[in-house]
């Protein structure tokens, strides 16, 4: 009998028998929820967790490009709490776009989202990992996943 390779790769997670990975949500709330619904984790009508005890791994790059990065982050944080309450797990990883934002690099942030948050300076302050409210919350994510040897 073949060993369960997925279980060997995800020993830290409590529900390796039902795992879905989703990445590169890039500020698009509608498509983020649709992707999570395809996994069976989220109700496509309500956006609420319906995945029960399954594990979903969000592999990073929630921020930038789309015009609702903060909406996607808030939805993921809400779903993480809902998953835990249901006996499931939503693992949130940091991608290179989260790291760039925490480093003050905002060239991929949608202009409308920057403006809504008070401009680039205000966005950068919120994303600072040591003093920014959003940067501090991003640091709670489980691990870092970057591409190309960390190149941003």
C-alpha positions as CSV (number, residue, x, y, z in Angstrom):
1,X,0.0,0.0,0.0
2,X,1.3,3.5,-1.0
3,X,1.9,5.9,1.9
4,X,-0.3,9.0,2.0
5,X,2.2,11.5,0.5
6,X,0.0,14.4,1.3
7,X,-0.1,13.6,5.0
8,X,3.7,13.4,4.9
9,X,3.9,16.9,3.3
10,X,1.5,18.5,5.8
11,X,2.3,17.0,9.2
12,X,1.5,20.2,11.0
13,X,-2.1,20.5,9.8
14,X,-4.8,18.6,11.6
15,X,-6.9,17.6,8.6
16,X,-4.6,16.4,5.8
17,X,-7.3,14.0,4.3
18,X,-9.3,16.9,2.8
19,X,-7.0,19.6,1.5
20,X,-7.4,22.3,-1.1
21,X,-4.8,25.0,-2.0
22,X,-5.7,28.3,-3.5
23,X,-3.3,31.1,-4.4
24,X,-2.9,34.4,-6.1
25,X,-6.2,36.0,-5.1
26,X,-4.7,39.4,-5.8
27,X,-7.4,41.7,-4.5
28,X,-10.4,40.2,-6.3
29,X,-13.0,39.3,-3.7
30,X,-15.5,37.8,-6.1
31,X,-13.1,35.4,-7.7
32,X,-11.5,34.6,-4.4
33,X,-14.8,33.4,-3.0
34,X,-15.6,31.6,-6.3
35,X,-12.3,29.7,-6.0
36,X,-13.0,28.8,-2.4
37,X,-16.5,27.6,-3.4
38,X,-14.9,25.4,-6.1
39,X,-12.9,23.7,-3.3
40,X,-16.2,23.1,-1.4
41,X,-15.0,25.3,1.5
42,X,-17.3,28.3,1.0
43,X,-21.0,28.7,0.1
44,X,-21.1,30.4,-3.2
45,X,-24.2,32.4,-2.2
46,X,-23.3,33.6,1.3
47,X,-19.5,33.4,1.3
48,X,-19.7,31.5,4.6
49,X,-17.5,28.5,5.5
50,X,-19.2,25.2,4.6
51,X,-16.1,23.1,4.4
52,X,-16.6,21.4,7.8
53,X,-13.3,19.8,8.9
54,X,-11.4,20.3,5.6
55,X,-8.1,22.2,5.4
56,X,-7.7,25.0,2.9
57,X,-4.2,26.5,2.3
58,X,-4.1,30.0,0.9
59,X,-0.6,30.1,-0.6
60,X,-0.2,33.9,-0.5
61,X,-0.5,36.9,-2.9
62,X,-3.8,38.1,-1.5
63,X,-2.7,41.7,-2.0
64,X,-2.2,43.9,-5.1
65,X,-3.4,44.1,-8.6
66,X,-7.2,44.0,-7.9
67,X,-9.1,46.8,-6.2
68,X,-10.2,45.0,-3.0
69,X,-7.1,43.5,-1.4
70,X,-8.3,44.5,2.1
71,X,-11.7,43.0,1.4
72,X,-10.1,39.7,0.5
73,X,-7.9,39.8,3.6
74,X,-10.9,40.5,5.9
75,X,-12.9,37.7,4.2
76,X,-10.0,35.3,4.7
77,X,-9.6,36.3,8.4
78,X,-13.4,35.8,8.9
79,X,-13.4,32.5,7.1
80,X,-10.4,31.4,9.2
81,X,-12.4,31.9,12.4
82,X,-15.5,30.2,10.8
83,X,-13.3,27.2,9.7
84,X,-11.9,26.8,13.2
85,X,-15.4,26.9,14.7
86,X,-16.5,24.1,12.3
87,X,-13.4,21.9,13.0
88,X,-11.7,22.9,9.8
89,X,-8.7,25.0,9.0
90,X,-7.8,27.9,6.7
91,X,-4.0,28.2,6.6
92,X,-2.9,31.6,5.4
93,X,0.6,31.9,4.0
94,X,2.5,35.1,3.1
95,X,3.4,35.6,-0.6
96,X,5.9,37.9,-2.1
97,X,3.2,40.6,-2.6
98,X,2.4,40.6,1.2
99,X,6.2,40.9,1.8
100,X,6.5,43.7,-0.7
101,X,3.7,45.7,1.0
102,X,5.3,45.2,4.4
103,X,8.5,46.5,2.9
104,X,6.7,49.7,1.7
105,X,6.6,48.7,-2.0
106,X,3.2,49.7,-3.2
107,X,3.7,49.9,-7.0
108,X,1.3,46.9,-7.5
109,X,-1.5,48.2,-5.2
110,X,-4.5,49.4,-7.2
111,X,-4.7,53.2,-7.4
112,X,-8.3,53.3,-6.2
113,X,-7.5,51.2,-3.2
114,X,-4.5,53.4,-2.3
115,X,-6.7,56.5,-2.6
116,X,-9.5,54.9,-0.5
117,X,-7.0,54.3,2.3
118,X,-5.6,57.8,2.3
119,X,-2.8,57.5,-0.2
120,X,0.5,55.6,-0.5
121,X,1.9,57.0,2.8
122,X,-1.1,55.8,4.8
123,X,-1.1,52.4,3.1
124,X,2.6,52.0,3.9
125,X,2.1,52.9,7.6
126,X,-0.7,50.4,7.9
127,X,1.4,47.6,6.3
128,X,4.5,48.2,8.5
129,X,5.0,44.9,10.4
130,X,6.1,46.5,13.6
131,X,3.6,49.4,14.0
132,X,1.0,49.0,11.3
133,X,-2.3,47.4,12.1
134,X,-2.4,45.4,8.9
135,X,1.3,44.5,9.0
136,X,0.9,43.1,12.5
137,X,-2.0,41.0,11.4
138,X,-0.2,39.7,8.3
139,X,2.7,38.6,10.6
140,X,0.2,36.2,12.2
141,X,0.1,34.2,9.0
142,X,1.6,30.7,9.2
143,X,4.7,31.0,6.9
144,X,6.2,32.8,4.0
145,X,6.0,31.6,0.4
146,X,8.1,33.5,-2.1
147,X,9.1,33.0,-5.6
148,X,12.4,33.1,-7.4
149,X,14.7,32.9,-4.3
150,X,12.8,35.7,-2.7
151,X,12.9,38.1,-5.7
152,X,10.0,40.5,-5.7
